[in-house]
Amino acid sequence: MPPTFIPRQTAAAQNAQARHARVSVFFYLSAGAFAISLLAAGGVFFYQKILANRLVKMNNDLVAARAAFEPAFIEELQRMDTRLESAKALLAQHRAVSPLFVLLERETLATVRFTKFGFSEVPEGGVRIALGGEAASFNAVALQSDVFAKNGSFLDPVFSDFDVDKSGTVHFSFTATVAPEFVLYRSHLASMKKPSAQTPQKQNGVAGQAAGVGGAPAKPPAVKPPSGDVEFGDDILF
């Protein structure tokens, strides 16, 4: 080999250069990652600032909108709404006895009349009625009991305490429970809007059965009135 004057790198110098190259690459990667982190942190910070400013602006707009609607007027409307809801609740549970008189007037036969009326409330929500009445005959009482039995507003109707006076008039007592829905005030208002399904001809026809020939009340048979409480059998539906 001919001699040369070019200095040759030693193994130690080559190793040093390799280490320097690796350190430089790692440094650049770390610096790039750090710069990206700074940029991301700055972006998040400024985005939070933008959101905070937007939230403050929206809150100010909401306060201005509330002021435009006059808070005092809104509070008055809220109090009025509370009173209306309370009135609705009271009307929903309010009981009216006046429909009972309309019902009795419509369902009572021409040969029967009631002379006493009493009522009391029951825990289930209905009304318990106790009436005293007079009829032209026992046949009229039987027909009247059949009419009341077919009306769904009377629950557990009972005729009792029968007595016949010297003129032949039959005296009796009548007790029944009126259905809760019937005595509710809202049910009465709804029924006022609907026409009555019963016609006068139908009622007069039933009354004619209880009366004698020519419409005159039939004279009751000369029988001894039953003593105590009496309920009709299955042929008269109660």
C-alpha angles and dihedrals in degrees: 000000000000117000119260133195096206108112114238122222114245123228090253092057092049091052091050092053092050092051091049091052092051092048091050093053092048091048093052092048092049093047091050092050091048092050091050090050091052091050092049092048091049091049092051091048094051091044090054089050091052092049092048092051091047091050091051090050092050091049091051090049090051092051090049091049091051091050090051091057094054108241092217091059091047091052090050090052090050092052090048091050090052091052091048092051091049090050091050091052092050093048091048090059099032115118123214121199096187094084087064091067091050090049093049091047091052098044102038115101123234091247093054131067135176121226102177132044131184135158141183134185121253126211092244090066101258132105127251113216128196118191137177119209151166131228135188092234145349087261089060090051090051092051091046091053090051091052092050092046091056091052110087093208093074115073120194097354114194130186114200147146096058119191135165121212128207093273091056096252114146115226119200145161125235128197130177143148116245115222112259093233091055095058095046112111093226090056090053092052091050092050092053089065093054124074117241113264093210118083126209090241091061093049092046090050091056091045090051090058090057093047127073128246113311093018095287115136112263115244111245118244117260097254131136111259116243117258124234126003114338128191122191121247130248093284088071107052115225 
